Amino acid sequence: MTENKLKDKVVLVFDDFSDVAMCIARNLERTLGCVCLNYNRAQECLWEINRGTRFDLFLVDMGVDLGHFKERVGNLTGYDLGKLVSERYPNVTIISKSAYNQRPDYACVHLVKPIKPERIQEEVKAHLEV
């Protein structure tokens, strides 16, 4: 039996669609064995970040909260959350995703939609095993 090297790794998943965030999180937990926290609202994700929860990787959808929800935090976007995480937690790996091929400066990888689950798994695994 091989030891799961990723069982103590925590991934914070942020996507504006709750079913997408949940599916990504469950898929990563099932295939990689890491722990995932998933959010679809900027306010809730910001709360998790501000409370000091330890996480090793942030998988963030860049185009969130741009009119999709009425409840917003000062028009906070996925881009803004990624920037905040990069400033507060410089050792946390950030993987961004969107429908556009524009990688933010703080992201080590940017995935362009549509994205196959296997591609997300590969990138997350590669960056958590470092």
MODELLER restraints for C-alpha pairs under 7 A, 6 or more apart:
rsr = mdl.restraints
at = mdl.atoms
rsr.add(forms.Gaussian(group=physical.xy_distance, feature=features.Distance(at['CA:4:A'], at['CA:33:A']), mean=6.82, stdev=0.5))
rsr.add(forms.Gaussian(group=physical.xy_distance, feature=features.Distance(at['CA:6:A'], at['CA:32:A']), mean=6.67, stdev=0.5))
rsr.add(forms.Gaussian(group=physical.xy_distance, feature=features.Distance(at['CA:6:A'], at['CA:33:A']), mean=5.98, stdev=0.5))
rsr.add(forms.Gaussian(group=physical.xy_distance, feature=features.Distance(at['CA:6:A'], at['CA:34:A']), mean=5.12, stdev=0.5))
rsr.add(forms.Gaussian(group=physical.xy_distance, feature=features.Distance(at['CA:7:A'], at['CA:33:A']), mean=5.23, stdev=0.5))
rsr.add(forms.Gaussian(group=physical.xy_distance, feature=features.Distance(at['CA:7:A'], at['CA:34:A']), mean=4.65, stdev=0.5))
rsr.add(forms.Gaussian(group=physical.xy_distance, feature=features.Distance(at['CA:7:A'], at['CA:35:A']), mean=6.77, stdev=0.5))
rsr.add(forms.Gaussian(group=physical.xy_distance, feature=features.Distance(at['CA:8:A'], at['CA:34:A']), mean=6.41, stdev=0.5))
rsr.add(forms.Gaussian(group=physical.xy_distance, feature=features.Distance(at['CA:9:A'], at['CA:34:A']), mean=5.26, stdev=0.5))
rsr.add(forms.Gaussian(group=physical.xy_distance, feature=features.Distance(at['CA:9:A'], at['CA:35:A']), mean=6.14, stdev=0.5))
rsr.add(forms.Gaussian(group=physical.xy_distance, feature=features.Distance(at['CA:9:A'], at['CA:56:A']), mean=6.08, stdev=0.5))
rsr.add(forms.Gaussian(group=physical.xy_distance, feature=features.Distance(at['CA:10:A'], at['CA:34:A']), mean=6.01, stdev=0.5))
rsr.add(forms.Gaussian(group=physical.xy_distance, feature=features.Distance(at['CA:10:A'], at['CA:35:A']), mean=4.73, stdev=0.5))
rsr.add(forms.Gaussian(group=physical.xy_distance, feature=features.Distance(at['CA:10:A'], at['CA:36:A']), mean=5.65, stdev=0.5))
rsr.add(forms.Gaussian(group=physical.xy_distance, feature=features.Distance(at['CA:10:A'], at['CA:55:A']), mean=4.66, stdev=0.5))
rsr.add(forms.Gaussian(group=physical.xy_distance, feature=features.Distance(at['CA:10:A'], at['CA:56:A']), mean=5.36, stdev=0.5))
rsr.add(forms.Gaussian(group=physical.xy_distance, feature=features.Distance(at['CA:10:A'], at['CA:57:A']), mean=6.73, stdev=0.5))
rsr.add(forms.Gaussian(group=physical.xy_distance, feature=features.Distance(at['CA:11:A'], at['CA:35:A']), mean=6.20, stdev=0.5))
rsr.add(forms.Gaussian(group=physical.xy_distance, feature=features.Distance(at['CA:11:A'], at['CA:36:A']), mean=4.72, stdev=0.5))
rsr.add(forms.Gaussian(group=physical.xy_distance, feature=features.Distance(at['CA:11:A'], at['CA:37:A']), mean=6.31, stdev=0.5))
rsr.add(forms.Gaussian(group=physical.xy_distance, feature=features.Distance(at['CA:11:A'], at['CA:55:A']), mean=5.75, stdev=0.5))
rsr.add(forms.Gaussian(group=physical.xy_distance, feature=features.Distance(at['CA:11:A'], at['CA:56:A']), mean=5.94, stdev=0.5))
rsr.add(forms.Gaussian(group=physical.xy_distance, feature=features.Distance(at['CA:11:A'], at['CA:57:A']), mean=4.86, stdev=0.5))
rsr.add(forms.Gaussian(group=physical.xy_distance, feature=features.Distance(at['CA:11:A'], at['CA:58:A']), mean=5.84, stdev=0.5))
rsr.add(forms.Gaussian(group=physical.xy_distance, feature=features.Distance(at['CA:12:A'], at['CA:36:A']), mean=5.85, stdev=0.5))
rsr.add(forms.Gaussian(group=physical.xy_distance, feature=features.Distance(at['CA:12:A'], at['CA:37:A']), mean=4.93, stdev=0.5))
rsr.add(forms.Gaussian(group=physical.xy_distance, feature=features.Distance(at['CA:12:A'], at['CA:38:A']), mean=5.97, stdev=0.5))
rsr.add(forms.Gaussian(group=physical.xy_distance, feature=features.Distance(at['CA:12:A'], at['CA:55:A']), mean=6.44, stdev=0.5))
rsr.add(forms.Gaussian(group=physical.xy_distance, feature=features.Distance(at['CA:12:A'], at['CA:57:A']), mean=6.27, stdev=0.5))
rsr.add(forms.Gaussian(group=physical.xy_distance, feature=features.Distance(at['CA:12:A'], at['CA:58:A']), mean=4.80, stdev=0.5))
rsr.add(forms.Gaussian(group=physical.xy_distance, feature=features.Distance(at['CA:12:A'], at['CA:59:A']), mean=6.16, stdev=0.5))
rsr.add(forms.Gaussian(group=physical.xy_distance, feature=features.Distance(at['CA:13:A'], at['CA:21:A']), mean=6.22, stdev=0.5))
rsr.add(forms.Gaussian(group=physical.xy_distance, feature=features.Distance(at['CA:13:A'], at['CA:25:A']), mean=6.69, stdev=0.5))
rsr.add(forms.Gaussian(group=physical.xy_distance, feature=features.Distance(at['CA:13:A'], at['CA:36:A']), mean=6.90, stdev=0.5))
rsr.add(forms.Gaussian(group=physical.xy_distance, feature=features.Distance(at['CA:13:A'], at['CA:37:A']), mean=6.03, stdev=0.5))
rsr.add(forms.Gaussian(group=physical.xy_distance, feature=features.Distance(at['CA:13:A'], at['CA:38:A']), mean=4.57, stdev=0.5))
rsr.add(forms.Gaussian(group=physical.xy_distance, feature=features.Distance(at['CA:13:A'], at['CA:39:A']), mean=6.25, stdev=0.5))
rsr.add(forms.Gaussian(group=physical.xy_distance, feature=features.Distance(at['CA:13:A'], at['CA:58:A']), mean=6.09, stdev=0.5))
rsr.add(forms.Gaussian(group=physical.xy_distance, feature=features.Distance(at['CA:13:A'], at['CA:59:A']), mean=4.87, stdev=0.5))
rsr.add(forms.Gaussian(group=physical.xy_distance, feature=features.Distance(at['CA:13:A'], at['CA:60:A']), mean=6.05, stdev=0.5))
rsr.add(forms.Gaussian(group=physical.xy_distance, feature=features.Distance(at['CA:14:A'], at['CA:21:A']), mean=6.19, stdev=0.5))
rsr.add(forms.Gaussian(group=physical.xy_distance, feature=features.Distance(at['CA:14:A'], at['CA:38:A']), mean=5.89, stdev=0.5))
rsr.add(forms.Gaussian(group=physical.xy_distance, feature=features.Distance(at['CA:14:A'], at['CA:39:A']), mean=4.98, stdev=0.5))
rsr.add(forms.Gaussian(group=physical.xy_distance, feature=features.Distance(at['CA:14:A'], at['CA:40:A']), mean=5.69, stdev=0.5))
rsr.add(forms.Gaussian(group=physical.xy_distance, feature=features.Distance(at['CA:14:A'], at['CA:59:A']), mean=6.25, stdev=0.5))
rsr.add(forms.Gaussian(group=physical.xy_distance, feature=features.Distance(at['CA:14:A'], at['CA:60:A']), mean=4.82, stdev=0.5))
rsr.add(forms.Gaussian(group=physical.xy_distance, feature=features.Distance(at['CA:14:A'], at['CA:61:A']), mean=6.04, stdev=0.5))
rsr.add(forms.Gaussian(group=physical.xy_distance, feature=features.Distance(at['CA:15:A'], at['CA:21:A']), mean=5.21, stdev=0.5))
rsr.add(forms.Gaussian(group=physical.xy_distance, feature=features.Distance(at['CA:15:A'], at['CA:39:A']), mean=6.53, stdev=0.5))
rsr.add(forms.Gaussian(group=physical.xy_distance, feature=features.Distance(at['CA:15:A'], at['CA:40:A']), mean=4.96, stdev=0.5))
rsr.add(forms.Gaussian(group=physical.xy_distance, feature=features.Distance(at['CA:15:A'], at['CA:60:A']), mean=6.37, stdev=0.5))
rsr.add(forms.Gaussian(group=physical.xy_distance, feature=features.Distance(at['CA:15:A'], at['CA:61:A']), mean=5.06, stdev=0.5))
rsr.add(forms.Gaussian(group=physical.xy_distance, feature=features.Distance(at['CA:15:A'], at['CA:64:A']), mean=6.58, stdev=0.5))
rsr.add(forms.Gaussian(group=physical.xy_distance, feature=features.Distance(at['CA:16:A'], at['CA:40:A']), mean=4.43, stdev=0.5))
rsr.add(forms.Gaussian(group=physical.xy_distance, feature=features.Distance(at['CA:16:A'], at['CA:41:A']), mean=6.33, stdev=0.5))
rsr.add(forms.Gaussian(group=physical.xy_distance, feature=features.Distance(at['CA:16:A'], at['CA:64:A']), mean=5.06, stdev=0.5))
rsr.add(forms.Gaussian(group=physical.xy_distance, feature=features.Distance(at['CA:16:A'], at['CA:65:A']), mean=6.56, stdev=0.5))
rsr.add(forms.Gaussian(group=physical.xy_distance, feature=features.Distance(at['CA:17:A'], at['CA:40:A']), mean=5.71, stdev=0.5))
rsr.add(forms.Gaussian(group=physical.xy_distance, feature=features.Distance(at['CA:18:A'], at['CA:39:A']), mean=6.88, stdev=0.5))
rsr.add(forms.Gaussian(group=physical.xy_distance, feature=features.Distance(at['CA:18:A'], at['CA:40:A']), mean=5.08, stdev=0.5))
rsr.add(forms.Gaussian(group=physical.xy_distance, feature=features.Distance(at['CA:21:A'], at['CA:38:A']), mean=5.66, stdev=0.5))
rsr.add(forms.Gaussian(group=physical.xy_distance, feature=features.Distance(at['CA:21:A'], at['CA:39:A']), mean=6.44, stdev=0.5))
rsr.add(forms.Gaussian(group=physical.xy_distance, feature=features.Distance(at['CA:21:A'], at['CA:40:A']), mean=6.58, stdev=0.5))
rsr.add(forms.Gaussian(group=physical.xy_distance, feature=features.Distance(at['CA:22:A'], at['CA:38:A']), mean=6.17, stdev=0.5))
rsr.add(forms.Gaussian(group=physical.xy_distance, feature=features.Distance(at['CA:25:A'], at['CA:36:A']), mean=5.36, stdev=0.5))
rsr.add(forms.Gaussian(group=physical.xy_distance, feature=features.Distance(at['CA:25:A'], at['CA:38:A']), mean=6.33, stdev=0.5))
rsr.add(forms.Gaussian(group=physical.xy_distance, feature=features.Distance(at['CA:28:A'], at['CA:34:A']), mean=6.68, stdev=0.5))
rsr.add(forms.Gaussian(group=physical.xy_distance, feature=features.Distance(at['CA:28:A'], at['CA:121:A']), mean=6.37, stdev=0.5))
rsr.add(forms.Gaussian(group=physical.xy_distance, feature=features.Distance(at['CA:29:A'], at['CA:35:A']), mean=5.87, stdev=0.5))
rsr.add(forms.Gaussian(group=physical.xy_distance, feature=features.Distance(at['CA:29:A'], at['CA:36:A']), mean=6.52, stdev=0.5))
rsr.add(forms.Gaussian(group=physical.xy_distance, feature=features.Distance(at['CA:39:A'], at['CA:45:A']), mean=5.74, stdev=0.5))
rsr.add(forms.Gaussian(group=physical.xy_distance, feature=features.Distance(at['CA:42:A'], at['CA:65:A']), mean=6.96, stdev=0.5))
rsr.add(forms.Gaussian(group=physical.xy_distance, feature=features.Distance(at['CA:42:A'], at['CA:72:A']), mean=6.96, stdev=0.5))
rsr.add(forms.Gaussian(group=physical.xy_distance, feature=features.Distance(at['CA:42:A'], at['CA:73:A']), mean=6.83, stdev=0.5))
rsr.add(forms.Gaussian(group=physical.xy_distance, feature=features.Distance(at['CA:42:A'], at['CA:76:A']), mean=6.52, stdev=0.5))
rsr.add(forms.Gaussian(group=physical.xy_distance, feature=features.Distance(at['CA:43:A'], at['CA:72:A']), mean=6.88, stdev=0.5))
rsr.add(forms.Gaussian(group=physical.xy_distance, feature=features.Distance(at['CA:43:A'], at['CA:73:A']), mean=5.91, stdev=0.5))
rsr.add(forms.Gaussian(group=physical.xy_distance, feature=features.Distance(at['CA:56:A'], at['CA:92:A']), mean=5.18, stdev=0.5))
rsr.add(forms.Gaussian(group=physical.xy_distance, feature=features.Distance(at['CA:56:A'], at['CA:93:A']), mean=6.48, stdev=0.5))
rsr.add(forms.Gaussian(group=physical.xy_distance, feature=features.Distance(at['CA:57:A'], at['CA:92:A']), mean=5.40, stdev=0.5))
rsr.add(forms.Gaussian(group=physical.xy_distance, feature=features.Distance(at['CA:57:A'], at['CA:93:A']), mean=4.67, stdev=0.5))
rsr.add(forms.Gaussian(group=physical.xy_distance, feature=features.Distance(at['CA:57:A'], at['CA:94:A']), mean=5.76, stdev=0.5))
rsr.add(forms.Gaussian(group=physical.xy_distance, feature=features.Distance(at['CA:58:A'], at['CA:93:A']), mean=6.23, stdev=0.5))
rsr.add(forms.Gaussian(group=physical.xy_distance, feature=features.Distance(at['CA:58:A'], at['CA:94:A']), mean=4.77, stdev=0.5))
rsr.add(forms.Gaussian(group=physical.xy_distance, feature=features.Distance(at['CA:58:A'], at['CA:95:A']), mean=6.19, stdev=0.5))
rsr.add(forms.Gaussian(group=physical.xy_distance, feature=features.Distance(at['CA:59:A'], at['CA:94:A']), mean=6.02, stdev=0.5))
rsr.add(forms.Gaussian(group=physical.xy_distance, feature=features.Distance(at['CA:59:A'], at['CA:95:A']), mean=4.84, stdev=0.5))
rsr.add(forms.Gaussian(group=physical.xy_distance, feature=features.Distance(at['CA:59:A'], at['CA:96:A']), mean=5.83, stdev=0.5))
rsr.add(forms.Gaussian(group=physical.xy_distance, feature=features.Distance(at['CA:60:A'], at['CA:78:A']), mean=6.10, stdev=0.5))
rsr.add(forms.Gaussian(group=physical.xy_distance, feature=features.Distance(at['CA:60:A'], at['CA:82:A']), mean=6.82, stdev=0.5))
rsr.add(forms.Gaussian(group=physical.xy_distance, feature=features.Distance(at['CA:60:A'], at['CA:95:A']), mean=6.37, stdev=0.5))
rsr.add(forms.Gaussian(group=physical.xy_distance, feature=features.Distance(at['CA:60:A'], at['CA:96:A']), mean=4.90, stdev=0.5))
rsr.add(forms.Gaussian(group=physical.xy_distance, feature=features.Distance(at['CA:60:A'], at['CA:97:A']), mean=6.23, stdev=0.5))
rsr.add(forms.Gaussian(group=physical.xy_distance, feature=features.Distance(at['CA:61:A'], at['CA:78:A']), mean=5.65, stdev=0.5))
rsr.add(forms.Gaussian(group=physical.xy_distance, feature=features.Distance(at['CA:61:A'], at['CA:96:A']), mean=5.87, stdev=0.5))
rsr.add(forms.Gaussian(group=physical.xy_distance, feature=features.Distance(at['CA:61:A'], at['CA:97:A']), mean=4.88, stdev=0.5))
rsr.add(forms.Gaussian(group=physical.xy_distance, feature=features.Distance(at['CA:61:A'], at['CA:98:A']), mean=5.78, stdev=0.5))
rsr.add(forms.Gaussian(group=physical.xy_distance, feature=features.Distance(at['CA:62:A'], at['CA:77:A']), mean=6.77, stdev=0.5))
rsr.add(forms.Gaussian(group=physical.xy_distance, feature=features.Distance(at['CA:62:A'], at['CA:78:A']), mean=4.28, stdev=0.5))
rsr.add(forms.Gaussian(group=physical.xy_distance, feature=features.Distance(at['CA:62:A'], at['CA:79:A']), mean=4.95, stdev=0.5))
rsr.add(forms.Gaussian(group=physical.xy_distance, feature=features.Distance(at['CA:62:A'], at['CA:96:A']), mean=6.41, stdev=0.5))
rsr.add(forms.Gaussian(group=physical.xy_distance, feature=features.Distance(at['CA:62:A'], at['CA:97:A']), mean=5.99, stdev=0.5))
rsr.add(forms.Gaussian(group=physical.xy_distance, feature=features.Distance(at['CA:62:A'], at['CA:98:A']), mean=5.52, stdev=0.5))
rsr.add(forms.Gaussian(group=physical.xy_distance, feature=features.Distance(at['CA:63:A'], at['CA:77:A']), mean=6.55, stdev=0.5))
rsr.add(forms.Gaussian(group=physical.xy_distance, feature=features.Distance(at['CA:63:A'], at['CA:78:A']), mean=5.96, stdev=0.5))
rsr.add(forms.Gaussian(group=physical.xy_distance, feature=features.Distance(at['CA:63:A'], at['CA:98:A']), mean=6.37, stdev=0.5))
rsr.add(forms.Gaussian(group=physical.xy_distance, feature=features.Distance(at['CA:64:A'], at['CA:77:A']), mean=5.41, stdev=0.5))
rsr.add(forms.Gaussian(group=physical.xy_distance, feature=features.Distance(at['CA:64:A'], at['CA:78:A']), mean=5.33, stdev=0.5))
rsr.add(forms.Gaussian(group=physical.xy_distance, feature=features.Distance(at['CA:65:A'], at['CA:72:A']), mean=6.70, stdev=0.5))
rsr.add(forms.Gaussian(group=physical.xy_distance, feature=features.Distance(at['CA:65:A'], at['CA:75:A']), mean=6.97, stdev=0.5))
rsr.add(forms.Gaussian(group=physical.xy_distance, feature=features.Distance(at['CA:65:A'], at['CA:76:A']), mean=6.69, stdev=0.5))
rsr.add(forms.Gaussian(group=physical.xy_distance, feature=features.Distance(at['CA:65:A'], at['CA:77:A']), mean=5.49, stdev=0.5))
rsr.add(forms.Gaussian(group=physical.xy_distance, feature=features.Distance(at['CA:66:A'], at['CA:75:A']), mean=6.98, stdev=0.5))
rsr.add(forms.Gaussian(group=physical.xy_distance, feature=features.Distance(at['CA:66:A'], at['CA:77:A']), mean=6.63, stdev=0.5))
rsr.add(forms.Gaussian(group=physical.xy_distance, feature=features.Distance(at['CA:83:A'], at['CA:106:A']), mean=6.64, stdev=0.5))
rsr.add(forms.Gaussian(group=physical.xy_distance, feature=features.Distance(at['CA:86:A'], at['CA:106:A']), mean=6.26, stdev=0.5))
rsr.add(forms.Gaussian(group=physical.xy_distance, feature=features.Distance(at['CA:93:A'], at['CA:108:A']), mean=6.87, stdev=0.5))
rsr.add(forms.Gaussian(group=physical.xy_distance, feature=features.Distance(at['CA:94:A'], at['CA:107:A']), mean=4.91, stdev=0.5))
rsr.add(forms.Gaussian(group=physical.xy_distance, feature=features.Distance(at['CA:94:A'], at['CA:108:A']), mean=6.03, stdev=0.5))
rsr.add(forms.Gaussian(group=physical.xy_distance, feature=features.Distance(at['CA:95:A'], at['CA:107:A']), mean=5.46, stdev=0.5))
rsr.add(forms.Gaussian(group=physical.xy_distance, feature=features.Distance(at['CA:95:A'], at['CA:108:A']), mean=6.08, stdev=0.5))
rsr.add(forms.Gaussian(group=physical.xy_distance, feature=features.Distance(at['CA:95:A'], at['CA:109:A']), mean=4.99, stdev=0.5))
rsr.add(forms.Gaussian(group=physical.xy_distance, feature=features.Distance(at['CA:95:A'], at['CA:110:A']), mean=5.83, stdev=0.5))
rsr.add(forms.Gaussian(group=physical.xy_distance, feature=features.Distance(at['CA:96:A'], at['CA:107:A']), mean=6.09, stdev=0.5))
rsr.add(forms.Gaussian(group=physical.xy_distance, feature=features.Distance(at['CA:96:A'], at['CA:109:A']), mean=6.38, stdev=0.5))
rsr.add(forms.Gaussian(group=physical.xy_distance, feature=features.Distance(at['CA:96:A'], at['CA:110:A']), mean=4.73, stdev=0.5))
rsr.add(forms.Gaussian(group=physical.xy_distance, feature=features.Distance(at['CA:96:A'], at['CA:111:A']), mean=6.23, stdev=0.5))
rsr.add(forms.Gaussian(group=physical.xy_distance, feature=features.Distance(at['CA:97:A'], at['CA:110:A']), mean=5.42, stdev=0.5))
rsr.add(forms.Gaussian(group=physical.xy_distance, feature=features.Distance(at['CA:97:A'], at['CA:111:A']), mean=4.55, stdev=0.5))
rsr.add(forms.Gaussian(group=physical.xy_distance, feature=features.Distance(at['CA:97:A'], at['CA:112:A']), mean=5.72, stdev=0.5))
rsr.add(forms.Gaussian(group=physical.xy_distance, feature=features.Distance(at['CA:97:A'], at['CA:113:A']), mean=6.97, stdev=0.5))
rsr.add(forms.Gaussian(group=physical.xy_distance, feature=features.Distance(at['CA:98:A'], at['CA:111:A']), mean=6.65, stdev=0.5))
rsr.add(forms.Gaussian(group=physical.xy_distance, feature=features.Distance(at['CA:98:A'], at['CA:112:A']), mean=5.34, stdev=0.5))
rsr.add(forms.Gaussian(group=physical.xy_distance, feature=features.Distance(at['CA:98:A'], at['CA:113:A']), mean=5.77, stdev=0.5))
rsr.add(forms.Gaussian(group=physical.xy_distance, feature=features.Distance(at['CA:99:A'], at['CA:112:A']), mean=5.32, stdev=0.5))
rsr.add(forms.Gaussian(group=physical.xy_distance, feature=features.Distance(at['CA:99:A'], at['CA:113:A']), mean=4.77, stdev=0.5))
rsr.add(forms.Gaussian(group=physical.xy_distance, feature=features.Distance(at['CA:100:A'], at['CA:112:A']), mean=6.06, stdev=0.5))
rsr.add(forms.Gaussian(group=physical.xy_distance, feature=features.Distance(at['CA:101:A'], at['CA:112:A']), mean=5.92, stdev=0.5))
rsr.add(forms.Gaussian(group=physical.xy_distance, feature=features.Distance(at['CA:103:A'], at['CA:110:A']), mean=5.21, stdev=0.5))
